[in-house]
């Protein structure tokens, strides 16, 4: 049993991280012209706008919530008067606020890809797998928020921090419910798959666009005709 937990919660995450880093490097070197989101907006825009906007707002909030809630230890929250109960309540409500839009958005995007014939014809199996993977990871995470109610502050959270600091302890995951374990493992698997999918476009976020200088367009009115020019224009008109 100890070997199983070591393989699942130590070897597997680091293997996924290695594939994530090396896969992105290989993809950029060998296939940089396909480093994009493979947008299908020109095929169908209306439903894409709804699904994409809802999904992106939800997934960005989910990522920030996970980073703040799992990577920052409870002792740091205690310094600001946010005790364990308040931390868990905050995690629950924030999980609903960002998890529901992320789930609904990913479901809309998957439904659009499966139901729209033009989008389906232009897409690939890889695109569908990506959306199914996102829906699975987000769906299990939302299930845990709604029905799990498990305190992750002293088990799953320190396990994550142990992986980041290269002192992993797989035994911390032993008491964690199966649904949380599935959420974690599927998230690592999606992370390893991301270099070979359209998810690579997250690294092309145009942050420099916000700070670039304004492009000023000036319109210069045509200069008025001089008296000589007006006379010549009138003479030409009479000759004609």
C-alpha positions as CSV (number, residue, x, y, z in Angstrom):
1,X,0.0,0.0,0.0
2,X,2.8,2.4,0.8
3,X,4.3,1.7,-2.7
4,X,0.9,2.4,-4.3
5,X,0.7,5.8,-2.6
6,X,4.3,6.6,-3.4
7,X,3.7,5.8,-7.1
8,X,0.4,7.7,-7.3
9,X,1.2,10.8,-5.2
10,X,5.0,11.2,-5.6
11,X,6.2,9.5,-8.8
12,X,3.2,10.3,-10.9
13,X,3.1,14.1,-10.1
14,X,6.8,14.5,-10.8
15,X,6.4,12.5,-14.0
16,X,3.6,14.8,-15.1
17,X,5.7,17.9,-14.3
18,X,8.6,16.5,-16.3
19,X,6.3,15.9,-19.3
20,X,4.8,19.3,-18.9
21,X,8.2,21.1,-19.0
22,X,9.9,19.0,-21.7
23,X,6.7,18.7,-23.7
24,X,6.3,22.5,-23.9
25,X,9.9,22.9,-24.9
26,X,9.6,20.3,-27.6
27,X,6.3,21.7,-28.9
28,X,7.8,25.2,-29.1
29,X,10.9,24.1,-31.0
30,X,9.2,21.6,-33.3
31,X,5.7,23.1,-33.9
32,X,5.7,26.8,-32.9
33,X,3.5,27.8,-35.8
34,X,0.7,25.7,-34.3
35,X,1.2,27.4,-30.9
36,X,-2.3,28.9,-30.7
37,X,-5.8,28.4,-29.4
38,X,-7.0,27.0,-32.8
39,X,-10.0,29.3,-32.5
40,X,-13.2,28.3,-34.4
41,X,-14.8,31.7,-33.9
42,X,-15.1,32.3,-37.7
43,X,-17.2,29.1,-38.0
44,X,-19.7,30.0,-35.2
45,X,-19.4,32.9,-32.8
46,X,-22.5,33.3,-30.7
47,X,-22.4,30.2,-28.5
48,X,-18.6,30.4,-28.4
49,X,-18.8,33.9,-26.8
50,X,-21.0,32.7,-24.0
51,X,-19.1,29.5,-23.3
52,X,-15.6,31.0,-23.6
53,X,-16.2,34.0,-21.5
54,X,-17.9,32.1,-18.7
55,X,-15.2,29.4,-18.8
56,X,-12.2,31.7,-18.8
57,X,-13.5,33.8,-15.9
58,X,-14.2,30.7,-13.9
59,X,-11.0,28.8,-14.6
60,X,-8.8,31.9,-13.9
61,X,-10.6,32.3,-10.5
62,X,-10.2,28.6,-9.8
63,X,-6.5,28.7,-10.5
64,X,-6.0,31.7,-8.2
65,X,-8.1,30.1,-5.5
66,X,-6.2,26.9,-5.6
67,X,-2.8,28.7,-5.5
68,X,-3.8,30.9,-2.6
69,X,-5.7,28.3,-0.6
70,X,-3.2,25.3,-1.0
71,X,0.2,26.9,-1.4
72,X,-0.2,29.4,1.5
73,X,-0.1,27.6,4.9
74,X,-2.8,28.0,7.5
75,X,-0.3,29.7,9.8
76,X,0.0,32.6,7.4
77,X,-3.8,33.0,7.4
78,X,-3.8,32.9,11.2
79,X,-1.5,36.0,11.3
80,X,-4.3,37.9,9.6
81,X,-7.1,36.6,11.9
82,X,-8.4,34.1,9.3
83,X,-8.7,30.9,11.3
84,X,-9.4,27.4,10.1
85,X,-13.2,27.6,10.1
86,X,-13.2,30.9,8.3
87,X,-10.6,29.6,5.8
88,X,-12.7,26.6,5.0
89,X,-15.9,28.7,4.7
90,X,-14.1,31.1,2.3
91,X,-12.8,28.2,0.3
92,X,-16.3,26.7,0.0
93,X,-18.0,29.9,-1.2
94,X,-15.2,30.9,-3.5
95,X,-15.2,27.3,-4.9
96,X,-18.9,27.8,-5.8
97,X,-18.4,31.3,-7.3
98,X,-15.6,30.2,-9.6
99,X,-16.3,26.5,-9.9
100,X,-19.8,26.7,-11.3
101,X,-18.9,29.2,-14.1
102,X,-15.9,27.0,-15.0
103,X,-18.0,23.9,-15.2
104,X,-20.9,25.5,-17.1
105,X,-18.5,27.2,-19.5
106,X,-16.6,24.0,-20.3
107,X,-19.9,22.1,-20.7
108,X,-21.1,24.7,-23.2
109,X,-17.8,24.6,-25.1
110,X,-18.0,20.8,-25.3
111,X,-21.6,20.8,-26.4
112,X,-20.8,23.3,-29.1
113,X,-18.0,21.2,-30.4
114,X,-20.2,18.0,-30.5
115,X,-23.4,19.6,-31.8
116,X,-22.2,22.1,-34.4
117,X,-21.4,20.3,-37.6
118,X,-19.1,23.0,-38.9
119,X,-17.1,23.2,-35.7
120,X,-17.0,19.4,-35.4
121,X,-15.7,19.0,-39.0
122,X,-12.9,21.5,-38.4
123,X,-11.9,20.2,-35.0
124,X,-9.8,17.2,-34.0
125,X,-10.1,14.4,-31.5
126,X,-7.4,16.2,-29.5
127,X,-9.7,19.2,-29.0
128,X,-12.5,17.0,-27.8
129,X,-10.2,15.1,-25.4
130,X,-9.0,18.5,-24.0
131,X,-12.6,19.6,-23.3
132,X,-13.6,16.3,-21.8
133,X,-10.5,16.4,-19.5
134,X,-11.3,19.9,-18.4
135,X,-14.9,19.0,-17.7
136,X,-13.9,15.9,-15.7
137,X,-11.3,17.7,-13.6
138,X,-13.6,20.7,-12.9
139,X,-16.7,18.5,-12.4
140,X,-15.0,16.3,-9.8
141,X,-13.7,19.5,-8.1
142,X,-17.1,21.0,-8.0
143,X,-18.6,17.8,-6.6
144,X,-16.0,18.0,-3.8
145,X,-17.1,21.5,-3.0
146,X,-20.8,20.7,-2.9
147,X,-20.6,17.3,-1.2
148,X,-17.1,16.7,0.0
149,X,-16.7,19.1,2.9
150,X,-13.3,17.6,3.7
151,X,-10.7,19.7,5.6
152,X,-7.7,19.7,3.2
153,X,-5.6,22.2,5.2
154,X,-3.6,19.6,7.0
155,X,-3.4,16.8,4.5
156,X,-3.8,17.7,0.8
157,X,-2.5,21.2,1.1
158,X,0.8,20.3,2.9
159,X,1.2,17.5,0.3
160,X,1.0,20.0,-2.5
161,X,3.5,22.3,-0.8
162,X,5.8,19.3,-0.2
163,X,5.8,18.6,-3.9
164,X,6.6,22.2,-4.7
165,X,9.5,22.3,-2.2
166,X,10.7,18.8,-3.2
167,X,10.0,17.1,0.1
168,X,6.9,15.1,-0.8
169,X,5.1,13.0,1.7
170,X,2.7,10.7,-0.1
171,X,1.3,9.4,3.2
172,X,-0.5,12.7,3.8
173,X,-2.9,11.6,1.0
174,X,-3.9,8.3,2.8
175,X,-6.9,9.8,4.7
176,X,-8.0,12.0,1.8
177,X,-11.4,10.8,0.3
178,X,-11.3,9.1,-3.0
179,X,-13.1,11.9,-4.9
180,X,-10.4,14.3,-3.8
181,X,-7.7,11.8,-4.9
182,X,-9.4,11.5,-8.3
183,X,-9.5,15.2,-8.7
184,X,-5.8,15.5,-7.9
185,X,-4.7,12.7,-10.2
186,X,-6.9,13.8,-13.2
187,X,-5.6,17.4,-12.8
188,X,-1.9,16.1,-12.9
189,X,-2.8,14.0,-16.0
190,X,-4.4,17.0,-17.7
191,X,-1.3,19.0,-16.9
192,X,0.9,16.4,-18.6
193,X,-1.4,16.4,-21.6
194,X,-1.6,20.2,-22.0
195,X,1.7,20.7,-24.0
196,X,0.2,18.6,-26.8
197,X,-3.1,20.4,-26.9
198,X,-4.5,23.8,-27.6
199,X,-4.0,24.6,-23.9
200,X,-0.5,25.9,-24.8
201,X,-2.0,29.2,-25.7
202,X,-2.2,30.1,-22.0
203,X,1.5,30.9,-22.3
204,X,0.8,33.4,-25.0
205,X,-1.2,35.7,-22.9
206,X,-0.6,39.2,-24.3
207,X,0.3,40.9,-21.0
208,X,2.6,43.4,-22.8
209,X,-0.4,44.7,-24.7
210,X,-1.5,46.5,-21.5
211,X,1.7,48.4,-21.2
212,X,2.5,49.2,-24.8
213,X,2.3,52.9,-25.8
214,X,-0.7,54.3,-27.5
215,X,-0.9,54.5,-31.2
216,X,-2.0,58.0,-32.1
217,X,-3.7,58.6,-35.4
218,X,-3.8,62.2,-36.6
219,X,-6.0,63.5,-39.4
220,X,-4.6,66.5,-41.3
221,X,-7.3,68.5,-43.2
222,X,-6.4,69.5,-46.7
223,X,-5.0,73.0,-47.0
224,X,-7.4,75.6,-48.5
225,X,-6.8,76.7,-52.1
226,X,-4.9,79.9,-52.5
227,X,-6.3,82.8,-54.5
228,X,-4.1,81.9,-57.5
229,X,-5.2,78.3,-57.3
230,X,-8.9,79.3,-57.2
231,X,-8.4,81.6,-60.3
232,X,-6.7,78.8,-62.2
233,X,-9.5,76.4,-61.3
234,X,-12.1,78.8,-62.5
235,X,-10.2,79.4,-65.8
236,X,-10.0,75.7,-66.4
237,X,-13.7,75.4,-65.8
238,X,-14.5,78.1,-68.4
239,X,-12.1,76.6,-71.0
240,X,-13.8,73.3,-70.6
